[in-house]
Amino acid sequence: MKKLLLAAIALSFFASTSFAQEERAHSIGEVKLNFLNTILLGSVELGYEHFLGKDQSIAVEAHFNDRFAYISTPDGRDFNATSLQVSYNFYFDSETDGQVYIFPYFKYRFGDFSESVDQSQPLITSMNSAILGLGAGYKWVFNDQFAMGPYVSIARGFSEEVNDRFSAIEFKAGFSIGYRF
């Protein structure tokens, strides 16, 4: 009877560990950096993505030295803004190591934009604004640990002051690299 009981316990332990490994066949999280915008704009975009399943995740990003779209800043003009972004990512099933994904997002930018071109006093625009957007991208995953890929997004800002100085519609793109665990 003891052997039968030990065999049943061992079998249930083996079954539960193999089921647990089957359930966790995908990553739990990913830390990432948008290195393209770091090179082109000097904006540092760091993020964390928490996977809720194989095909969806919630992401949080912090954008330091954030700027509006790809507007250049010649002498006398300077962006001094930071933003926080929350998105919900939907991944489409793929037979390869890459996946197409879309992500609706909410972003809040705070800071200012100053211009001191041909003026004694600098003109300062408050960049504080709420932004809603939609993006799409593609990610390649290598060895179930390293992820990289391009993405694009379009968004609508809801600040009259920012919309008067810039456009209400903002386009962005990037290429992120990440580590999954």
Secondary structure as GFF3:
##gff-version 3
##sequence-region A 1 181
A	DSSP	alpha_helix	2	23	.	.	.	ID=ss1
A	DSSP	beta_strand	29	34	.	.	.	ID=ss2
A	DSSP	alpha_helix	35	41	.	.	.	ID=ss3
A	DSSP	beta_strand	44	53	.	.	.	ID=ss4
A	DSSP	beta_strand	56	66	.	.	.	ID=ss5
A	DSSP	beta_strand	77	91	.	.	.	ID=ss6
A	DSSP	beta_strand	98	115	.	.	.	ID=ss7
A	DSSP	beta_strand	123	126	.	.	.	ID=ss8
A	DSSP	beta_strand	129	142	.	.	.	ID=ss9
A	DSSP	beta_strand	146	157	.	.	.	ID=ss10
A	DSSP	alpha_helix	160	165	.	.	.	ID=ss11
A	DSSP	beta_strand	169	180	.	.	.	ID=ss12
###
